[in-house]
Amino acid sequence: MLRVVLGEDSYLAREGISRALEAAEEIELVASGGTLDEVLQAVERLEPDVVLSDVRMPPNHTDEGIRLANELRRSHPAIGVVILSQHADALYALALFDDGSDGRGYLLKDRVRDQAELSRALLEVARGGTVVDAKVVNELLAVRRQRETTGLETLTDREQEILALVAEGRSNGDIAEMLVVTKRAVEGHINSIFSKLELGEPERVDRRVKAALLYLTEQRS
């Protein structure tokens, strides 16, 4: 039996996915949680074979699923992780596979409706394989084609410096202290970065997260 921990904060979605998992003869759902901390605690307690997690969960509803996968890569490298997302966002996929694609999967939530396909994905990831939704592959190819026009080349040296610190996870206050400038100056530079990268208003991917992922993507090209 493949032992699975589920991470999903929506009650209705969690119930639907749980039923799909419980209907699979080769899969045992051993626990579920609605927050990043709850899922990590379940993993520590139960040592599952695979974690199936929404890409966004409390506390911040940004990239908790990606952070979960990265944390488990360090603390429990044998545990596979399959990320579920409502949208085919290539930047999330790039972040998920940043530390390697073995034992990792990225699926759209629509795939959950096909219990057999979901089971195959979980089994493949548990064996150390990789599963990527076809729609996400198309998005990844589009990102590769657009790398020359990300807008990063329009940033000033100072903006590049600040974006690099954002990508390290630094807060505005930390950046201001490190560069010996005011916090308001940092906020001004970050707003300029958002504008030049044409990130617009906050959407399903937090602008700060998206800017950092664009930067990291360019560093790997």
GIGICOR-V9675 format. One record per residue. N is the residue number from 1. RES is the residue in three letters. PHI is phi in radians with two decimals (NA if undefined). Layout:
n=N res=RES phi=PHI
n=N res=RES phi=PHI
This chain:
n=1 res=MET phi=NA
n=2 res=LEU phi=-1.55
n=3 res=ARG phi=-1.60
n=4 res=VAL phi=-2.19
n=5 res=VAL phi=-1.88
n=6 res=LEU phi=-1.87
n=7 res=GLY phi=-2.05
n=8 res=GLU phi=-2.79
n=9 res=ASP phi=-1.49
n=10 res=SER phi=-1.39
n=11 res=TYR phi=-1.04
n=12 res=LEU phi=-1.12
n=13 res=ALA phi=-1.13
n=14 res=ARG phi=-1.08
n=15 res=GLU phi=-1.14
n=16 res=GLY phi=-1.13
n=17 res=ILE phi=-1.17
n=18 res=SER phi=-1.05
n=19 res=ARG phi=-1.11
n=20 res=ALA phi=-1.10
n=21 res=LEU phi=-1.20
n=22 res=GLU phi=-1.19
n=23 res=ALA phi=-1.39
n=24 res=ALA phi=-1.51
n=25 res=GLU phi=-1.14
n=26 res=GLU phi=-1.61
n=27 res=ILE phi=-2.14
n=28 res=GLU phi=-2.10
n=29 res=LEU phi=-1.43
n=30 res=VAL phi=-1.64
n=31 res=ALA phi=-2.96
n=32 res=SER phi=-2.50
n=33 res=GLY phi=-2.58
n=34 res=GLY phi=-1.87
n=35 res=THR phi=-2.35
n=36 res=LEU phi=-1.04
n=37 res=ASP phi=-1.11
n=38 res=GLU phi=-1.10
n=39 res=VAL phi=-1.17
n=40 res=LEU phi=-1.09
n=41 res=GLN phi=-1.13
n=42 res=ALA phi=-1.14
n=43 res=VAL phi=-1.12
n=44 res=GLU phi=-1.07
n=45 res=ARG phi=-1.36
n=46 res=LEU phi=-2.00
n=47 res=GLU phi=0.85
n=48 res=PRO phi=-1.26
n=49 res=ASP phi=-1.44
n=50 res=VAL phi=-2.49
n=51 res=VAL phi=-1.92
n=52 res=LEU phi=-1.89
n=53 res=SER phi=-2.37
n=54 res=ASP phi=-1.13
n=55 res=VAL phi=-1.23
n=56 res=ARG phi=-2.16
n=57 res=MET phi=-2.55
n=58 res=PRO phi=-1.06
n=59 res=PRO phi=-1.59
n=60 res=ASN phi=-1.98
n=61 res=HIS phi=0.97
n=62 res=THR phi=-2.09
n=63 res=ASP phi=-2.33
n=64 res=GLU phi=-1.00
n=65 res=GLY phi=-1.10
n=66 res=ILE phi=-1.17
n=67 res=ARG phi=-1.10
n=68 res=LEU phi=-1.04
n=69 res=ALA phi=-1.07
n=70 res=ASN phi=-1.16
n=71 res=GLU phi=-1.12
n=72 res=LEU phi=-1.22
n=73 res=ARG phi=-1.04
n=74 res=ARG phi=-1.45
n=75 res=SER phi=-1.57
n=76 res=HIS phi=-2.44
n=77 res=PRO phi=-1.07
n=78 res=ALA phi=-1.44
n=79 res=ILE phi=-1.50
n=80 res=GLY phi=-1.38
n=81 res=VAL phi=-2.36
n=82 res=VAL phi=-2.02
n=83 res=ILE phi=-1.68
n=84 res=LEU phi=-1.88
n=85 res=SER phi=-2.42
n=86 res=GLN phi=-1.26
n=87 res=HIS phi=-2.21
n=88 res=ALA phi=-1.47
n=89 res=ASP phi=-1.69
n=90 res=ALA phi=-1.13
n=91 res=LEU phi=-1.15
n=92 res=TYR phi=-1.12
n=93 res=ALA phi=-1.09
n=94 res=LEU phi=-1.05
n=95 res=ALA phi=-1.16
n=96 res=LEU phi=-1.09
n=97 res=PHE phi=-1.62
n=98 res=ASP phi=-1.04
n=99 res=ASP phi=-1.67
n=100 res=GLY phi=2.11
n=101 res=SER phi=-1.75
n=102 res=ASP phi=-1.15
n=103 res=GLY phi=1.19
n=104 res=ARG phi=-2.35
n=105 res=GLY phi=-2.49
n=106 res=TYR phi=-2.38
n=107 res=LEU phi=-2.20
n=108 res=LEU phi=-1.40
n=109 res=LYS phi=-1.11
n=110 res=ASP phi=-1.02
n=111 res=ARG phi=-1.18
n=112 res=VAL phi=-1.11
n=113 res=ARG phi=-1.12
n=114 res=ASP phi=-1.70
n=115 res=GLN phi=-1.04
n=116 res=ALA phi=-1.15
n=117 res=GLU phi=-1.16
n=118 res=LEU phi=-1.10
n=119 res=SER phi=-1.09
n=120 res=ARG phi=-1.08
n=121 res=ALA phi=-1.11
n=122 res=LEU phi=-1.12
n=123 res=LEU phi=-1.14
n=124 res=GLU phi=-1.14
n=125 res=VAL phi=-1.15
n=126 res=ALA phi=-1.07
n=127 res=ARG phi=-1.43
n=128 res=GLY phi=1.69
n=129 res=GLY phi=-1.47
n=130 res=THR phi=-2.22
n=131 res=VAL phi=-2.26
n=132 res=VAL phi=-2.31
n=133 res=ASP phi=-1.03
n=134 res=ALA phi=-1.01
n=135 res=LYS phi=-1.15
n=136 res=VAL phi=-1.23
n=137 res=VAL phi=-1.02
n=138 res=ASN phi=-1.05
n=139 res=GLU phi=-1.15
n=140 res=LEU phi=-1.11
n=141 res=LEU phi=-1.12
n=142 res=ALA phi=-1.12
n=143 res=VAL phi=-1.08
n=144 res=ARG phi=-1.05
n=145 res=ARG phi=-1.20
n=146 res=GLN phi=-1.69
n=147 res=ARG phi=-1.03
n=148 res=GLU phi=-1.23
n=149 res=THR phi=-2.16
n=150 res=THR phi=-1.24
n=151 res=GLY phi=1.68
n=152 res=LEU phi=-1.08
n=153 res=GLU phi=-1.21
n=154 res=THR phi=-1.53
n=155 res=LEU phi=-1.31
n=156 res=THR phi=-1.27
n=157 res=ASP phi=-1.02
n=158 res=ARG phi=-1.15
n=159 res=GLU phi=-1.15
n=160 res=GLN phi=-1.07
n=161 res=GLU phi=-1.10
n=162 res=ILE phi=-1.18
n=163 res=LEU phi=-1.10
n=164 res=ALA phi=-1.07
n=165 res=LEU phi=-1.24
n=166 res=VAL phi=-1.05
n=167 res=ALA phi=-1.12
n=168 res=GLU phi=-1.42
n=169 res=GLY phi=1.55
n=170 res=ARG phi=-1.31
n=171 res=SER phi=-1.40
n=172 res=ASN phi=-1.04
n=173 res=GLY phi=-1.11
n=174 res=ASP phi=-1.08
n=175 res=ILE phi=-1.11
n=176 res=ALA phi=-1.04
n=177 res=GLU phi=-1.18
n=178 res=MET phi=-1.19
n=179 res=LEU phi=-1.67
n=180 res=VAL phi=0.99
n=181 res=VAL phi=-2.35
n=182 res=THR phi=-1.37
n=183 res=LYS phi=-1.10
n=184 res=ARG phi=-1.12
n=185 res=ALA phi=-1.11
n=186 res=VAL phi=-1.10
n=187 res=GLU phi=-1.05
n=188 res=GLY phi=-1.11
n=189 res=HIS phi=-1.12
n=190 res=ILE phi=-1.17
n=191 res=ASN phi=-1.10
n=192 res=SER phi=-1.14
n=193 res=ILE phi=-1.08
n=194 res=PHE phi=-1.01
n=195 res=SER phi=-1.16
n=196 res=LYS phi=-1.17
n=197 res=LEU phi=-1.50
n=198 res=GLU phi=0.98
n=199 res=LEU phi=-1.46
n=200 res=GLY phi=1.15
n=201 res=GLU phi=-1.41
n=202 res=PRO phi=-0.98
n=203 res=GLU phi=-2.37
n=204 res=ARG phi=-1.19
n=205 res=VAL phi=-1.92
n=206 res=ASP phi=-0.93
n=207 res=ARG phi=-1.02
n=208 res=ARG phi=-1.12
n=209 res=VAL phi=-1.11
n=210 res=LYS phi=-1.13
n=211 res=ALA phi=-1.08
n=212 res=ALA phi=-1.11
n=213 res=LEU phi=-1.18
n=214 res=LEU phi=-1.05
n=215 res=TYR phi=-1.09
n=216 res=LEU phi=-1.15
n=217 res=THR phi=-1.06
n=218 res=GLU phi=-1.13
n=219 res=GLN phi=-1.16
n=220 res=ARG phi=-1.54
n=221 res=SER phi=-1.38
